[in-house]
Amino acid sequence: MTIGAVAKRAGVAIDTIRYYEREGLLPEPQRRESGYRTYGESAVRQLRFIRRAKGLGFTLEEIRDLLALSADRHRGVKAVKQRAKARLAAIDERIAELTRVREGLEQLIEACPGHGAPEQCPILRALTDQEDAA
């Protein structure tokens, strides 16, 4: 398959494929005599894997590890589960942080009358006054 055909089947841009090759996430493809890249079905599967892993919040470095672990018949599944648990913990931590931010913003919105002098606005004060914001 050409790079364009692989990109279309995997749902990624051609530049993304080239980037993943440079980053070592995809193996260097075979080349025709003309220099054009030639890909097999495995490239489509690997690109879909990368895309889905990114959708679950894994970084490219973590995806690189997952790809390596997927080939490890002895320890792969256990290590993949550990990586997934770590990613889930990081997501939970981020959700808790965002919840705190949301609650703080809700309080500021509730306290703001929506009119009057800017220096009396609790939202602006919280953004400019270190003591009130802390």
N, C-alpha and C positions, 0 to 999 in steps of 0.2 A: 504494500500500500504506500501511497505517497504521504507526505506530511500533512497535506490538506485533507486527505481522506481520513487519516487517523484523528486529526483535530476535530473533524465533524462528528465522527463516531463516538469520540470520547467526550465531546461537549466542552472542549477547551480551544483557546486560540493557538495559532501556529507559533507565535512568539513564546507562549507558555511552554510548549514542547521544547523549543530550543533552550529556554531558560532552565528547565528541569534537566536537560542533558548536561548543560554547563555545571549545574549544581550536583550532578551525580545521582539524581533521583531516577533517571532513566538511563539505561545503557546506551552507549554510542551506537547508532543504527548502522546497518550495512550500507554501503554506497554502490550505486551503479557506476559503470564506466564513465558516465556523464557527470558524476559527482553528486547526483541527486540521492537523497536519503531514501532507504527502503525499510519499511516497518512491517512487522508481523502482528498477528492478533494479540500477542502478549503485551505489546506496547499499549494497545487500547485498554486491556484489563488493568495494567499498571497505572495508566492515567486516570482511569475511573476510581481506582483505589485511592490515589493521591487526592483527587477531587472530593471524594466522600470523607476522607480523613480530615481534610481542611474544613469541610462542613461541620465536622464534630469538634472543631477547635484545636486540632493538633497543629503544631508549628511544622515548618518544613524539616527542621532538624529531628523532631520527634517522628515525623513520617519516614524519614531516612532510616531511623532505628526500627520502626515497625516493618518496613520493607525487608530489612535484614533479618528481623526476627521471624518473619513469615516463611523464610526459607530454612529456619532452624528447626529440624524435626524433633529435637530432644527437649529444648528449653523454650521454644518459640511461644507456645500458647500461654504458658505461665507468665512469661515476661511481658507479652502483649497485654494480658489481663492487668498486670501491675501498672503498666504505662496508662492503660485506660482508667484505672482507679485514680492514679495521680492526676490525670487530666480532669476527671470528675471532681476531685477535691479542689483543684484550682478554679473550676467553674463555680462550684458552690461558694468558694471564698469571694469570687468576683460578684456573684449574685448578692451575697450579704453586704458587700461594700456598696453596691449600687442601691440596695434597699435603704441603707443608712443615708446615702446621698439623697434619694428620693424623699425620704421622710423629712430630712432637713429642709429641702426645697419646698415641700408641701407646707411646712410650718411658716417659712418665710412668705410664701404666697398668701397664706391665710392671714398673716399679720399685716400685710401691705394693703392700705386702703385703696390704692390705685389712683390716687390724686394727691395734690398738695406739693410741698417743696421737696425737691430731690434729696436734700440732706435728712429729711425725716423718713425716707423710704427704708424699711427694714432690709429689703433685698440689697439695695445699694450700700447700706451701712455694713452689712455682713461681708460684702465683697471688698470693701475698702478698709474696714477697721479690724485689725488682727485680733484684738482682744475679744470682740463680739463673735468673730467667726470661729474662734478656737474652742 
